[in-house]
């Protein structure tokens, strides 16, 4: 069971995210400093509020939005977390 919240990452969460993204050579990610500046990150969390995955979506204007990053920590993949993060990002963009 998990929930999705929209908030700023903690420093510990940002460090964990950057370290895990670096393990995948096919993608690049934001720096730790950049992650810590984002105010509105969609974060999938378990009951203990541990980060399972994140999605960063941007609204540039009423006609231009995009999902910059959607990332689920490897041990939590295959549980529908990425799909829910994507759906929530789309709801956010369309609202």
Secondary structure, DSSP 8 states (H G I E B T S, - for coil): --EEEEE---HHHHHHHHHHHHT-TT-----HHHHHH-S-EEEEE-TT--EEEEEEEEEEETTEEEEEEEEE-GGGTTSSHHHHHHHHHHHHHH-
